[in-house]
Amino acid sequence: MEKDLIGADDIIAERLRSDPEFRAYWERTALARAIAHRVIAYRMKHQLSQTRLAKILGMKQSAISRLEVGEHNPTWETLQLLASKLGMSFLVGIMPVQAQNTWMAPLVAEVMEHAPSVERLTFSASGTEAFVVTNGEEAGR
Protein backbone atom coordinates (compact mmCIF):
# COMPACT_ATOMS: atom_id res chain seq x y z
CA MET A 1 0.00 0.00 0.00
CA GLU A 2 1.55 3.19 -1.25
CA LYS A 3 -0.08 5.43 1.33
CA ASP A 4 1.94 3.63 4.00
CA LEU A 5 5.22 4.72 2.41
CA ILE A 6 7.04 7.55 4.10
CA GLY A 7 8.83 10.04 1.85
CA ALA A 8 12.33 11.37 2.34
CA ASP A 9 10.99 14.85 3.12
CA ASP A 10 8.87 13.43 5.93
CA ILE A 11 11.81 11.51 7.37
CA ILE A 12 14.03 14.60 7.25
CA ALA A 13 11.32 16.78 8.80
CA GLU A 14 10.91 14.33 11.68
CA ARG A 15 14.66 14.14 12.28
CA LEU A 16 14.89 17.93 12.21
CA ARG A 17 12.17 18.13 14.88
CA SER A 18 13.47 15.36 17.10
CA ASP A 19 17.26 15.36 16.75
CA PRO A 20 19.11 18.61 17.61
CA GLU A 21 22.44 17.15 16.48
CA PHE A 22 20.99 16.28 13.05
CA ARG A 23 19.35 19.73 12.84
CA ALA A 24 22.72 21.39 13.49
CA TYR A 25 24.36 19.23 10.80
CA TRP A 26 21.51 19.96 8.35
CA GLU A 27 21.83 23.70 8.91
CA ARG A 28 25.63 23.60 8.70
CA THR A 29 25.52 21.86 5.30
CA ALA A 30 22.61 23.77 3.76
CA LEU A 31 24.79 25.87 1.46
CA ALA A 32 26.70 22.78 0.34
CA ARG A 33 23.45 21.01 -0.58
CA ALA A 34 22.20 24.04 -2.53
CA ILE A 35 25.40 24.17 -4.58
CA ALA A 36 25.40 20.38 -5.01
CA HIS A 37 21.89 20.51 -6.48
CA ARG A 38 22.97 23.16 -8.97
CA VAL A 39 26.11 21.25 -10.05
CA ILE A 40 24.16 18.01 -10.48
CA ALA A 41 21.47 19.83 -12.49
CA TYR A 42 24.16 21.33 -14.74
CA ARG A 43 25.81 17.97 -15.26
CA MET A 44 22.52 16.23 -16.06
CA LYS A 45 21.37 18.99 -18.43
CA HIS A 46 24.62 18.73 -20.37
CA GLN A 47 24.78 14.93 -20.13
CA LEU A 48 28.23 15.02 -18.56
CA SER A 49 29.83 12.37 -16.43
CA GLN A 50 31.60 13.45 -13.27
CA THR A 51 34.87 12.66 -15.02
CA ARG A 52 34.05 14.91 -17.99
CA LEU A 53 32.90 17.75 -15.73
CA ALA A 54 36.10 17.36 -13.71
CA LYS A 55 38.16 17.78 -16.89
CA ILE A 56 36.23 20.93 -17.83
CA LEU A 57 36.86 22.37 -14.37
CA GLY A 58 40.45 21.17 -14.07
CA MET A 59 39.57 19.10 -11.00
CA LYS A 60 39.70 15.44 -10.07
CA GLN A 61 36.57 13.32 -10.44
CA SER A 62 36.66 12.63 -6.69
CA ALA A 63 36.39 16.40 -6.04
CA ILE A 64 33.24 16.56 -8.20
CA SER A 65 31.83 13.60 -6.31
CA ARG A 66 32.47 15.30 -2.95
CA LEU A 67 30.94 18.54 -4.25
CA GLU A 68 27.80 16.70 -5.39
CA VAL A 69 27.37 14.89 -2.07
CA GLY A 70 26.77 18.29 -0.46
CA GLU A 71 28.32 17.56 2.92
CA HIS A 72 31.06 20.20 2.85
CA ASN A 73 30.59 23.85 2.02
CA PRO A 74 32.44 24.81 -1.14
CA THR A 75 35.18 27.40 -0.91
CA TRP A 76 34.83 30.80 -2.56
CA GLU A 77 37.48 29.59 -4.99
CA THR A 78 35.29 26.65 -5.99
CA LEU A 79 32.31 28.96 -6.54
CA GLN A 80 34.53 31.23 -8.64
CA LEU A 81 35.69 28.24 -10.69
CA LEU A 82 32.11 27.10 -11.31
CA ALA A 83 31.18 30.64 -12.33
CA SER A 84 34.10 31.14 -14.70
CA LYS A 85 34.19 27.69 -16.34
CA LEU A 86 30.46 26.88 -16.43
CA GLY A 87 29.02 30.37 -16.64
CA MET A 88 27.08 29.93 -13.41
CA SER A 89 26.17 32.94 -11.31
CA PHE A 90 25.84 32.77 -7.55
CA LEU A 91 24.48 35.30 -5.11
CA VAL A 92 24.81 34.24 -1.49
CA GLY A 93 23.22 36.41 1.18
CA ILE A 94 23.40 35.88 4.92
CA MET A 95 21.43 37.96 7.40
CA PRO A 96 19.94 37.78 10.86
CA VAL A 97 16.38 36.50 10.80
CA GLN A 98 15.28 39.87 12.22
CA ALA A 99 16.50 41.54 9.00
CA GLN A 100 13.35 40.27 7.30
CA ASN A 101 11.62 43.33 8.76
CA THR A 102 14.31 45.86 7.85
CA TRP A 103 15.61 47.60 4.76
CA MET A 104 16.96 44.27 3.49
CA ALA A 105 13.55 42.60 3.19
CA PRO A 106 12.48 44.41 0.00
CA LEU A 107 15.84 43.69 -1.60
CA VAL A 108 15.65 39.99 -0.76
CA ALA A 109 12.05 39.79 -1.97
CA GLU A 110 12.99 41.46 -5.27
CA VAL A 111 15.93 39.13 -5.85
CA MET A 112 13.87 36.05 -5.02
CA GLU A 113 10.99 37.12 -7.25
CA HIS A 114 13.16 37.48 -10.35
CA ALA A 115 15.76 34.79 -9.80
CA PRO A 116 15.51 31.59 -11.84
CA SER A 117 16.65 29.42 -8.93
CA VAL A 118 16.54 30.36 -5.25
CA GLU A 119 17.10 28.24 -2.18
CA ARG A 120 16.18 29.90 1.09
CA LEU A 121 17.98 28.48 4.10
CA THR A 122 17.09 29.18 7.74
CA PHE A 123 19.57 28.42 10.50
CA SER A 124 17.61 28.35 13.73
CA ALA A 125 20.65 27.53 15.85
CA SER A 126 22.47 30.70 14.81
CA GLY A 127 19.43 32.90 14.26
CA THR A 128 20.39 33.62 10.66
CA GLU A 129 18.86 33.09 7.28
CA ALA A 130 20.62 32.72 3.96
CA PHE A 131 19.59 32.55 0.38
CA VAL A 132 21.47 31.16 -2.57
CA VAL A 133 20.51 32.43 -5.99
CA THR A 134 21.82 30.79 -9.11
CA ASN A 135 21.23 31.85 -12.66
CA GLY A 136 19.74 28.52 -13.70
CA GLU A 137 21.46 28.70 -17.09
CA GLU A 138 25.07 28.84 -18.01
CA ALA A 139 26.24 31.80 -20.04
CA GLY A 140 27.76 31.37 -23.44
CA ARG A 141 27.73 27.57 -23.55
Rosetta blueprint (number, residue, H / E / L):
1 M L
2 E H
3 K H
4 D H
5 L L
6 I L
7 G L
8 A H
9 D H
10 D H
11 I H
12 I H
13 A H
14 E H
15 R H
16 L H
17 R H
18 S H
19 D L
20 P H
21 E H
22 F H
23 R H
24 A H
25 Y H
26 W H
27 E H
28 R H
29 T L
30 A H
31 L H
32 A H
33 R H
34 A H
35 I H
36 A H
37 H H
38 R H
39 V H
40 I H
41 A H
42 Y H
43 R H
44 M H
45 K H
46 H L
47 Q L
48 L L
49 S L
50 Q H
51 T H
52 R H
53 L H
54 A H
55 K H
56 I H
57 L H
58 G L
59 M L
60 K L
61 Q H
62 S H
63 A H
64 I H
65 S H
66 R H
67 L H
68 E H
69 V H
70 G L
71 E L
72 H L
73 N L
74 P L
75 T L
76 W H
77 E H
78 T H
79 L H
80 Q H
81 L H
82 L H
83 A H
84 S H
85 K H
86 L H
87 G L
88 M L
89 S L
90 F E
91 L E
92 V E
93 G E
94 I E
95 M E
96 P E
97 V H
98 Q H
99 A H
100 Q H
101 N H
102 T L
103 W L
104 M H
105 A H
106 P H
107 L H
108 V H
109 A H
110 E H
111 V H
112 M H
113 E H
114 H H
115 A L
116 P L
117 S E
118 V E
119 E E
120 R E
121 L E
122 T E
123 F E
124 S L
125 A L
126 S L
127 G L
128 T E
129 E E
130 A E
131 F E
132 V E
133 V E
134 T E
135 N L
136 G L
137 E L
138 E L
139 A L
140 G L
141 R L
